[in-house]
Amino acid sequence: MALFNLTDLRAALPRGQRLIGLDPGSKLIGVALSDVLLMLASPYGALRRGKLKANAAEVAAIARKEGAGGLVVGLPLGMDGSFGPAAQAAKDWAMAMGEATGLPVALWDERLSSSAVNRMLIGEADLTRAKRAAVVDAAAAAYTLQSALDATAARG
């Protein structure tokens, strides 16, 4: 399945459908969910990263349960905006996830999402390292999805 421009993906979603944000890490995949108005992203949880087919089945089940019609996958660009091996791996994974789930996919720059979330969890929520580890993946997915929603929101 081809990757979508996020603006086009958002415009093609039927009214009332949500977007799922995914932050694929080496051990966990952070999952976030937008509201039906595509204004607010919330952490949803994390999936243990495993075989693509199994992870795709989990993502597809979330999409059916929550009424989601597309995926936004975090793209780990280099700090200078360069497209390196990690970005290529994320792009390949996103394309395979879209193919396996049958859902349209867009990529979104995720630079600094995990560090921003960690700073917030330390500074504002005062969570210990162990407690942060349990929520940072889903929160990073929500941070990336919220950034995508804000950047593509209709201006009125």
C-alpha positions in Angstrom: 0.0 0.0 0.0 1.3 3.4 -0.9 2.0 6.0 1.7 -0.3 9.0 1.9 0.4 12.7 2.5 -1.2 13.3 5.9 -3.4 16.1 4.6 -4.8 13.8 1.8 -5.3 10.9 4.3 -7.2 13.2 6.7 -9.4 14.6 3.9 -10.2 11.1 2.6 -11.3 9.8 6.0 -15.1 9.3 6.3 -16.7 11.7 8.8 -16.4 10.4 12.3 -13.5 8.1 11.7 -10.4 8.4 13.9 -6.7 8.1 13.3 -4.4 5.7 15.1 -0.9 7.0 15.9 1.9 4.4 16.1 5.4 4.9 17.5 7.3 1.8 16.5 10.2 1.0 18.9 12.5 -1.9 19.0 10.6 -3.6 21.9 7.2 -1.8 22.0 4.9 0.0 19.6 3.3 3.0 21.3 -0.4 3.5 20.3 -2.4 6.6 20.3 -5.9 7.4 19.2 -7.5 10.6 17.9 -11.0 11.8 18.7 -13.6 11.6 16.0 -13.2 15.4 15.2 -9.5 14.8 14.6 -8.6 17.5 17.1 -7.2 15.6 20.1 -4.8 12.7 20.4 -4.7 10.5 23.5 -2.4 7.7 24.6 -4.1 4.3 24.0 -1.5 1.8 25.1 1.5 -0.2 23.8 1.9 -3.4 21.9 4.8 -5.7 22.4 6.7 -5.6 19.1 6.7 -9.0 17.4 6.0 -10.5 14.0 4.4 -7.9 11.6 1.4 -10.2 11.0 0.6 -10.4 14.7 1.1 -6.7 15.3 -1.0 -5.9 12.2 -3.8 -8.0 13.6 -3.7 -6.2 16.9 -3.7 -2.8 15.2 -6.6 -3.8 12.9 -8.6 -5.0 15.9 -8.1 -1.6 17.6 -9.1 0.1 14.4 -12.4 -1.9 14.2 -13.1 -1.5 17.9 -12.5 2.3 17.9 -13.7 3.2 14.4 -10.3 4.3 13.0 -9.8 4.6 9.3 -6.0 5.4 9.0 -2.6 5.2 10.6 0.0 7.9 11.4 3.4 6.3 11.9 6.2 8.2 13.6 9.2 8.8 11.2 12.5 9.1 13.1 14.3 11.7 11.0 17.8 12.8 12.0 18.1 16.0 14.0 19.2 17.8 10.8 16.1 16.4 9.0 18.1 13.7 7.2 16.5 10.4 6.1 18.8 7.7 7.6 18.6 4.0 8.2 16.1 4.3 11.1 13.8 6.4 9.0 14.0 3.9 6.1 13.2 1.1 8.5 10.2 3.0 9.8 9.0 3.8 6.3 9.3 0.1 5.3 7.5 -1.0 8.4 4.7 1.5 7.9 4.2 0.4 4.3 4.0 -3.2 5.4 1.7 -2.4 8.3 -0.7 -0.5 5.9 -0.6 -3.5 3.5 -1.3 -6.0 6.3 -4.1 -4.0 8.0 -5.7 -2.6 4.8 -5.5 0.9 6.3 -4.1 4.0 4.7 -0.8 5.2 6.3 0.9 8.5 6.5 4.3 9.2 8.1 4.9 12.1 10.5 8.2 13.5 11.9 8.6 12.2 15.4 11.9 13.9 16.3 12.2 14.6 20.0 8.8 13.1 20.9 10.2 10.6 23.4 12.5 13.2 25.0 9.7 15.8 25.2 7.3 13.3 26.8 10.0 12.2 29.3 10.7 15.8 30.2 7.0 16.4 30.8 6.6 13.2 32.8 9.5 14.1 35.0 8.7 17.8 35.4 5.0 17.9 35.6 3.9 14.4 36.6 6.9 13.7 38.8 7.0 10.0 37.7 9.9 7.7 38.5 11.9 6.1 35.7 10.1 2.8 36.2 6.7 4.4 36.0 7.7 6.5 33.0 8.8 3.4 31.1 5.2 2.1 31.4 3.6 5.1 29.7 6.2 6.8 27.6 5.6 4.8 24.4 1.9 5.5 24.2 2.5 9.1 25.2 5.1 9.5 22.5 2.7 8.2 20.0 0.1 10.7 21.2 2.6 13.5 21.1 3.4 12.7 17.4 -0.2 12.2 16.4 -1.2 15.5 18.1 1.6 17.3 16.2 0.2 15.8 13.0 -3.4 16.8 13.8 -2.3 20.3 14.7 -0.3 20.8 11.5 -3.1 19.6 9.3 -6.1 21.1 11.0 -8.4 23.3 8.9 -7.7 26.9 9.7 -10.9 28.9 10.2 
